[in-house]
Amino acid sequence: MNEPTAVPLPAGTVPDPAAASARVDTVIASSAAPSAASRTSYGSLWRGVPRELGFLLLTMPIAIIGLSVLWSLFWTGIGTIVIYVGFFIVLATFYTARAFGVVELTRLDWAGRPAIPRPVWEDDRPRTFWRILFGPWANGHYWLYLLHGVIVNPIVSVITWSITVTWASVALGGLTGWIWLGFIPNGTRDFFLSRVVADAVFRTHSTFDPAVGDAVLYLIAGVLFAATLPFVTRALTLLHHAVARGLLGAWPSEALQREIADLSAQRGAAVAAEDQSLRRLERDLHDGPQQRLIRLQMDIAAAERKLSDDPEAAASLLAEARKQAGDTLEELHALSRGFAPPILQDRGLGAAVDSLAARSTVPVTVESTLEPGERFSPEVERNAYYVLAELAANLAKHSGATAGRLVLERTVDAAGDPWLSVWLTDNGRGGAVIVPGHGLSGLVERVHGLRGELLVDSPEGGPTVIGARLPLA
């Protein structure tokens, strides 16, 4: 991924959150779902014709080449397997079939069809020589790719290629027949298709010029075939897509295994994030309130000793102890803000973020598309607030910014699932990176535990855009 180009901003200005959000959206390649009109309109079908024609016209040559190569390798391997050489030739056949299958999937992607989930070719076990040697024999995907390359794809490709060539030829020839028909000598020709059609329809002997009749008939056929060409190319491409999904795509069980692995990783990330938060809280309590309480205890003990002999000194020590108690209370209050302040539980995320911005030492504005009083699940609100509180703290400590913006928005992805997006943008020096075990990595683990994602766009020189997207479904 190329590093984003830093755009200098005038002092005191903050990047527009909509533009910043759009810039980061390009990182995650998220796009809105296409409208129903764009999916089904006749114009959209025509826009896909060039790519679909390119896919279909190349289908049979590629399929015939694959058939020749794979059959030759496979049967050569079977015939020489008794001398062990065939074992390696069949192994090469598996990998060659896999290559042809990948080409087919790539061509379908290029033709504009939805991406087909790729198979899991290898698990997490170590890659050894024996696993490379015997793995394809026990992997059903290799056999399905071989079946696709030597039987299914050649048969389907011959049919679809023939229909495509015929349909496109009739459409092109009919629409241009008025140009080239006049250059074809009729000679002693006595068969004209237009005369046969007219005689069959009107049940009488036609008297019109059959050459002109053929030109008109060809034009009508050309118009009809051209008008239906987008439907034919789309249907034939969908046929190849369905075959590839059944033979070349991942199995549902593999998707379930990936889902289980993702859930395990997310659970581990959530546990790690909580553990990191507890360790930081322990460190903060040890370095701050605990030291103040020790000093408070020592001041009170000293005041008790001086109370009878030197009341004025005891009063001074008690005043200092009272100040220490107040500072300790303030520090404990500051620590509690990193968790769930009462305003978050009582009035929701919007009010809590407003309060967070008001306490920031760097001027921060809040922009929100949420409805007033809109509430989410406790874990989403708590983690969204934690992310923004941590980002606001980093803004004050490390960014060198003079202004910032906190953005809250509810979005819907291409699949129709709702997300809560929270962003912090600033005009600081930039250069924020995710380093394992430090700073932003804890936020990554926390957000990943909710099946969300943390996005960082912070080129050197700024501006910085950091945000989290949390699923609401």
C-alpha positions in Angstrom: 0.0 0.0 0.0 1.4 3.4 -0.9 1.8 5.9 1.9 -0.7 8.7 1.6 0.7 12.1 0.6 0.8 14.6 3.3 -1.1 17.8 2.5 0.0 20.9 4.5 -2.8 22.7 6.2 -2.9 26.3 7.5 -2.3 26.6 11.2 -5.4 26.2 13.3 -7.3 24.3 10.6 -8.6 20.8 10.9 -9.1 18.4 8.0 -12.7 18.1 7.0 -14.1 14.9 8.6 -16.1 13.9 5.5 -13.0 14.2 3.3 -10.9 12.5 5.9 -13.4 9.7 6.3 -13.6 9.2 2.5 -9.8 9.1 2.3 -9.6 6.3 4.9 -12.5 4.5 3.3 -10.3 4.0 0.2 -7.9 2.1 2.5 -10.6 -0.4 3.4 -12.1 -0.4 -0.1 -15.6 -0.1 1.3 -18.3 1.0 -1.2 -22.0 1.5 -1.0 -24.2 -1.2 -2.3 -25.3 -0.5 -5.9 -28.8 0.6 -6.4 -31.4 -1.8 -7.8 -31.7 0.3 -10.9 -28.0 0.0 -11.7 -28.1 -3.7 -11.1 -31.0 -4.4 -13.5 -31.2 -1.6 -16.0 -30.7 -2.5 -19.7 -27.9 0.1 -19.9 -26.0 -1.6 -17.2 -26.2 -4.9 -19.1 -24.8 -3.2 -22.2 -21.9 -1.8 -20.1 -20.9 -5.3 -19.1 -21.1 -6.7 -22.7 -17.4 -5.9 -23.7 -16.0 -7.7 -20.7 -18.4 -10.6 -21.0 -17.7 -11.0 -24.7 -14.0 -10.9 -24.0 -14.5 -13.6 -21.3 -16.7 -15.8 -23.5 -14.6 -15.6 -26.7 -11.5 -16.7 -24.8 -13.2 -19.4 -23.0 -13.0 -22.2 -25.6 -9.4 -21.7 -26.6 -8.3 -21.7 -22.9 -10.5 -24.7 -22.2 -9.1 -26.7 -25.2 -5.5 -25.9 -24.2 -6.3 -27.0 -20.6 -8.0 -30.2 -21.8 -5.0 -31.1 -24.0 -2.3 -30.3 -21.3 -4.1 -31.9 -18.4 -5.2 -35.1 -20.2 -1.7 -35.5 -21.6 -0.1 -35.1 -18.2 -2.6 -37.1 -16.3 -2.6 -40.2 -18.5 1.2 -40.0 -19.0 1.5 -40.0 -15.2 -0.9 -42.9 -14.8 0.9 -44.9 -17.4 4.3 -44.5 -15.8 3.2 -44.6 -12.2 4.6 -48.2 -11.9 8.1 -46.8 -12.3 7.4 -44.0 -9.7 8.0 -41.2 -12.3 4.3 -41.1 -12.9 3.6 -40.2 -9.3 5.4 -36.9 -9.8 3.8 -36.3 -13.2 0.3 -36.7 -11.7 1.4 -34.3 -8.9 2.4 -31.8 -11.6 -1.1 -32.4 -13.2 -2.7 -31.4 -9.9 -0.8 -28.1 -9.7 -1.4 -27.4 -13.4 -5.2 -28.0 -12.9 -5.0 -25.6 -10.0 -3.4 -23.0 -12.2 -6.0 -23.3 -14.9 -8.7 -23.0 -12.2 -7.2 -19.8 -10.8 -7.1 -18.4 -14.3 -10.8 -19.1 -14.7 -11.6 -17.5 -11.3 -9.5 -14.4 -12.2 -11.3 -14.1 -15.6 -14.6 -14.3 -13.9 -13.6 -11.5 -11.6 -12.4 -9.5 -14.6 -15.8 -10.1 -16.3 -17.5 -8.3 -13.4 -18.9 -11.3 -11.5 -18.9 -11.4 -7.7 -15.7 -12.9 -6.3 -15.9 -16.6 -5.5 -14.3 -17.5 -2.2 -11.0 -19.3 -2.9 -10.3 -22.7 -1.4 -8.1 -23.2 1.6 -5.2 -25.1 0.0 -3.1 -25.5 3.1 -3.8 -25.4 6.8 -1.7 -24.0 9.6 0.5 -27.0 10.0 4.2 -26.6 8.9 4.9 -26.9 5.2 7.1 -29.9 4.8 8.4 -31.8 1.8 6.1 -34.8 2.4 3.1 -32.5 2.8 3.9 -30.9 -0.5 4.3 -34.3 -2.1 1.2 -36.1 -0.8 -1.1 -33.2 0.2 -2.7 -32.7 -3.3 -3.6 -36.4 -3.4 -5.7 -36.0 -0.2 -7.1 -32.6 -1.0 -10.5 -32.8 -2.7 -10.1 -29.4 -4.3 -7.3 -30.6 -6.5 -9.5 -33.4 -7.9 -12.4 -31.0 -8.4 -10.1 -28.6 -10.3 -8.9 -31.5 -12.4 -12.5 -32.5 -13.1 -13.3 -28.9 -14.1 -10.3 -28.7 -16.4 -10.7 -32.0 -18.3 -14.4 -32.6 -18.5 -16.8 -29.9 -17.3 -15.1 -26.7 -18.6 -14.4 -28.0 -22.1 -18.1 -29.1 -22.5 -19.6 -25.9 -21.2 -17.1 -23.8 -23.0 -17.8 -25.3 -26.4 -21.5 -24.7 -25.9 -21.2 -21.1 -24.6 -18.5 -20.2 -27.2 -20.7 -21.5 -30.0 -23.7 -19.6 -28.8 -21.7 -16.4 -28.3 -20.1 -16.5 -31.7 -23.4 -17.3 -33.4 -25.3 -14.5 -31.6 -22.6 -11.9 -32.1 -22.1 -12.9 -35.8 -25.8 -12.6 -36.6 -26.1 -9.3 -34.8 -23.1 -7.8 -36.5 -23.8 -9.3 -39.9 -27.5 -8.3 -39.9 -26.8 -4.8 -38.9 -24.2 -4.3 -41.6 -25.8 -6.5 -44.3 -27.0 -3.4 -46.2 -23.3 -2.6 -46.8 -21.9 -5.9 -48.0 -24.9 -7.7 -49.5 -24.7 -5.7 -52.7 -21.1 -6.9 -53.3 -22.2 -10.6 -53.4 -23.2 -11.7 -56.9 -26.5 -13.6 -57.0 -25.7 -15.4 -60.3 -28.0 -18.3 -60.8 -29.0 -18.3 -57.1 -32.7 -19.4 -56.7 -32.9 -19.6 -52.9 -33.7 -16.5 -50.9 -34.5 -16.8 -47.2 -36.9 -13.8 -47.3 -39.0 -15.4 -50.1 -39.2 -18.7 -48.1 -40.3 -16.8 -45.0 -42.9 -14.7 -46.9 -44.4 -17.7 -48.7 -44.7 -19.6 -45.4 -46.3 -16.6 -43.6 -48.7 -15.3 -46.2 -49.3 -18.7 -48.0 -49.0 -17.1 -51.4 -46.2 -16.7 -54.0 -44.3 -13.5 -53.2 -43.5 -11.0 -56.0 -41.0 -8.6 -54.2 -37.3 -8.4 -55.1 -35.8 -11.3 -53.0 -32.4 -9.6 -52.7 -34.0 -6.5 -51.1 -36.1 -8.9 -49.0 -33.0 -10.7 -47.7 -31.4 -7.4 -46.8 -34.5 -6.3 -44.8 -34.7 -9.7 -43.1 -31.1 -9.7 -42.2 -31.5 -6.2 -40.7 -34.5 -7.3 -38.6 -32.5 -10.3 -37.4 -29.5 -8.2 -36.7 -31.6 -5.7 -34.6 -33.2 -8.6 -32.6 -30.0 -10.4 -32.0 -28.2 -7.2 -31.0 -31.0 -6.1 -28.7 -30.8 -9.5 -26.9 -27.0 -9.8 -26.9 -26.6 -8.4 -23.4 -29.0 -10.9 -22.0 -27.2 -13.8 -23.7 -23.7 -12.8 -22.7 -24.9 -12.2 -19.1 -26.7 -15.6 -18.9 -23.7 -17.5 -20.4 -21.3 -15.7 -18.0 -23.5 -16.6 -15.1 -23.5 -20.2 -16.2 -19.7 -20.2 -16.0 -19.8 -18.5 -12.7 -22.2 -21.1 -11.3 -20.0 -23.9 -12.5 -16.9 -22.3 -11.0 -18.7 -21.6 -7.7 -19.6 -25.3 -7.5 -16.2 -26.8 -8.5 -13.6 -24.1 -7.9 -14.9 -22.3 -4.9 -14.3 -22.9 -1.2 -16.6 -25.3 0.7 -19.1 -24.0 3.3 -17.2 -26.0 5.9 -14.1 -24.0 5.1 -15.9 -20.8 5.6 -17.2 -22.1 9.0 -13.6 -23.0 9.9 -12.4 -19.6 9.0 -15.2 -18.0 11.0 -14.3 -20.1 14.1 -10.6 -19.1 13.7 -11.6 -15.5 13.4 -13.8 -15.7 16.5 -10.9 -17.4 18.4 -8.6 -14.6 17.3 -11.1 -11.9 18.3 -11.6 -13.5 21.7 -7.9 -13.6 22.2 -7.6 -10.0 21.1 -10.3 -9.0 23.6 -8.6 -10.8 26.4 -5.3 -9.3 25.5 -6.8 -5.8 25.4 -8.4 -6.2 28.8 -5.2 -7.6 30.3 -3.3 -4.6 28.9 -5.9 -2.2 30.3 -5.7 -3.8 33.7 -1.8 -3.7 33.7 -1.9 0.0 32.7 -4.4 0.7 35.5 -2.2 -1.1 37.9 0.8 0.9 36.8 -1.1 4.2 37.0 -2.5 3.4 40.5 1.0 2.5 41.6 2.7 5.6 40.2 0.0 8.1 41.1 -2.7 7.6 43.8 -0.7 5.0 45.7 2.3 7.3 46.2 0.0 10.2 47.2 -1.8 8.0 49.7 1.5 6.9 51.3 2.5 10.5 51.6 -0.9 11.3 53.0 -0.5 8.6 55.6 2.9 10.0 56.6 1.6 13.6 56.9 -1.2 12.5 59.1 1.1 10.5 61.3 3.5 13.5 61.6 0.5 15.8 62.4 -0.6 13.4 65.2 2.9 13.6 66.8 3.0 17.4 66.7 -0.6 17.9 67.7 0.1 18.4 71.4 3.6 20.0 71.1 3.2 22.3 68.0 -0.4 22.8 67.0 0.5 25.3 64.2 2.9 22.8 62.6 0.2 20.1 62.9 -2.4 22.3 61.3 0.0 23.0 58.4 0.6 19.3 58.0 -3.2 18.6 58.0 -3.7 21.3 55.4 -1.1 19.7 53.2 -2.7 16.3 53.8 -6.1 17.7 52.8 -4.5 19.0 49.6 -2.9 15.6 49.0 -6.4 14.0 49.5 -7.9 16.4 46.9 -5.2 15.7 44.4 -5.6 11.9 44.9 -9.3 12.2 44.4 -8.8 14.2 41.1 -6.3 11.6 39.9 -8.7 8.7 40.7 -11.4 10.6 38.9 -9.2 11.1 35.9 -8.4 7.3 35.8 -12.1 6.4 36.0 -12.7 8.4 32.8 -10.9 5.7 30.8 -13.6 3.2 31.7 -17.3 4.1 31.7 -18.1 7.5 33.2 -21.6 7.9 34.7 -22.7 10.3 31.9 -22.0 7.4 29.4 -24.3 5.1 31.3 -27.0 7.8 31.9 -27.1 9.8 28.7 -25.4 7.8 26.1 -22.3 8.0 23.8 -23.1 11.4 22.3 -23.3 13.2 25.6 -20.2 11.4 26.9 -18.2 12.5 23.9 -19.3 16.1 24.3 -18.1 15.9 27.9 -14.8 14.4 26.7 -14.3 17.2 24.2 -15.0 19.8 26.8 -12.3 18.5 29.1 -9.6 18.2 26.4 -6.7 20.6 26.7 -6.6 20.9 22.9 -9.7 22.6 21.4 -11.9 19.8 20.0 -15.2 20.0 18.2 -17.7 17.2 18.0 -19.7 16.4 14.8 -22.3 13.6 15.0 -24.9 12.2 12.7 -26.4 10.2 15.5 -30.0 10.9 16.6 -30.3 12.8 19.9 -30.3 10.3 22.7 -29.5 7.4 20.4 -28.2 4.4 22.4 -26.3 1.3 21.5 -25.4 -1.9 23.3 -23.3 -1.3 26.5 -20.2 -3.0 25.1 -20.3 -0.9 21.9 -20.8 2.4 23.8 -18.1 1.5 26.3 -15.5 0.5 23.8 -16.3 3.4 21.4 -15.8 5.8 24.3 -12.6 4.1 25.4 -11.2 4.5 21.9 -12.1 8.2 21.7 -10.8 8.8 25.2 -7.5 7.2 24.3 -7.2 9.1 21.1 -8.0 12.4 22.8 -5.3 11.7 25.4 -2.8 11.0 22.6 -3.9 14.2 20.9 -2.9 16.2 23.9 0.3 14.3 24.6 1.9 13.5 21.2 0.2 15.1 18.2 1.4 18.7 18.5 -2.0 19.7 17.1 -3.8 23.0 17.8 -7.3 21.7 17.0 -9.1 18.5 16.5 -12.5 17.0 15.6 -14.3 14.0 17.0 -16.7 12.5 14.5 -19.5 10.0 15.2 -21.6 8.5 12.5 -23.8 5.5 11.9 -23.1 3.9 8.5 -24.4 0.9 6.4 -22.0 -1.2 4.4 -22.6 -2.9 1.0 -24.2 -5.9 2.7 -26.7 -3.7 4.6 -25.1 -4.2 8.0 -25.0 -1.2 10.3 -21.7 0.1 11.7 -20.8 2.8 14.2 -17.8 4.8 13.1 -15.9 7.1 15.4 -13.0 9.3 14.1 -10.5 11.7 15.5 -8.9 14.1 13.0 -6.3 16.7 13.9 -3.8 19.1 12.3 -0.8 17.8 14.1 2.6 16.6 12.9 1.3 13.1 11.9 3.5 10.1 11.9 1.2 7.9 14.1 1.9 4.2 13.6 0.8 1.0 15.2 3.7 -0.6 17.1 3.0 -4.0 18.7 2.8 -3.7 22.5 2.4 0.1 22.5 -0.2 2.8 22.2 -2.5 2.1 19.3 -1.9 -1.6 19.3 -4.1 -1.9 22.4 -6.9 -0.2 20.6 -6.5 -2.5 17.7 -6.9 -5.5 20.0 -9.9 -4.0 21.7 -11.7 -3.1 18.5 -10.8 -6.5 16.9 -12.4 -8.2 19.9 -15.7 -6.6 18.8 -15.1 -7.8 15.2 -14.4 -4.2 14.2 -11.4 -2.5 12.6 -9.1 0.4 13.5 -7.9 2.6 10.7 -4.9 4.9 10.8 -4.0 7.5 8.2 -1.2 9.6 9.5 1.5 10.6 7.0 4.5 12.6 8.2 3.6 16.2 8.4 -0.1 15.4 9.0 -3.0 15.6 8.9 -3.9 12.6 11.1 -7.1 10.6 10.8 -7.6 7.7 13.2 -10.9 5.9 13.6 -12.7 2.7 14.5 -15.6 1.0 12.9 -17.7 -1.2 15.2 -20.4 -3.5 14.0 -23.9 -2.9 15.4 -25.5 -6.1 14.1 
